[in-house]
């Protein structure tokens, strides 16, 4: 299984926002420059992230985006869901775990179990966890 670029970029952008904003609005342009992600592509993702209440937009001079809620309350699966990506491991499986095949395949339980484990894993990781990991990797100390 391979997550799409859309899902990967959304998670990267959210870590960048959490890591670099210090609670102040951050522009998509800044995130684009930091992450090397197309500005146009990020604009499309942030529309979806805003609809999913993962981020909030701040208008006016000094505006940009802030987290929609504390990083500890944002799970990776929620970010991926917000950009409308599926977390099912095979193409014939529906989001609800049912099989799209005319006759349910004999290996359905394997793929359903895998999908549940993927979902459980991604829901166990918060944006705060990823931000803390990034701080450690980059040698950044946060003063609270």
PESUL-V990076 format. One record per pair of residues at least 6 apart in sequence whose C-alpha atoms are under 8 Angstrom apart, sorted by the first residue. I is the first residue (numbers start at 0). GAP is how many residues later the second one is. Records with the same first field share a line. If there is no record, write none. Layout:
I->GAP ; GAP
This chain:
0->88 ; 89
2->84
3->81
5->39 ; 77 ; 79
6->72 ; 73 ; 76 ; 78
8->28 ; 33
9->32 ; 35 ; 69 ; 70 ; 73
10->65 ; 68 ; 69
11->23
12->18 ; 22 ; 29
13->113
14->112 ; 115 ; 116 ; 119
15->15 ; 18 ; 19 ; 115
16->9 ; 14 ; 48 ; 49 ; 50
17->49 ; 53 ; 109 ; 110 ; 113
18->112 ; 115 ; 116
20->45
22->43 ; 44
23->42
24->32 ; 33 ; 37 ; 38 ; 39 ; 40 ; 41
25->37 ; 38 ; 39 ; 40
26->36 ; 37 ; 38
27->11 ; 14 ; 15 ; 36 ; 37
28->10
30->6
31->6 ; 7 ; 10
44->38
45->9
47->34 ; 35 ; 36
48->6 ; 30 ; 33 ; 34
49->6 ; 7 ; 18
50->31
51->30
52->15
53->13 ; 14 ; 15 ; 20 ; 24 ; 25 ; 28
54->10 ; 11 ; 12 ; 13 ; 14
55->9 ; 10 ; 11 ; 12
56->6 ; 7 ; 8 ; 9
57->6 ; 7 ; 8
70->55 ; 56 ; 57
71->54 ; 55 ; 56 ; 57
72->53 ; 54
73->52 ; 53 ; 54
74->47 ; 48 ; 49 ; 50 ; 51 ; 52
75->46 ; 47 ; 48 ; 49 ; 50 ; 51
76->42 ; 45 ; 46
77->45
79->6
85->9
86->8 ; 28 ; 31 ; 32
87->6 ; 7 ; 9 ; 27
88->22 ; 25 ; 26
89->21
91->7 ; 8 ; 9
92->6 ; 7 ; 18 ; 19
93->6
96->15 ; 18
98->6 ; 9
134->6 ; 7
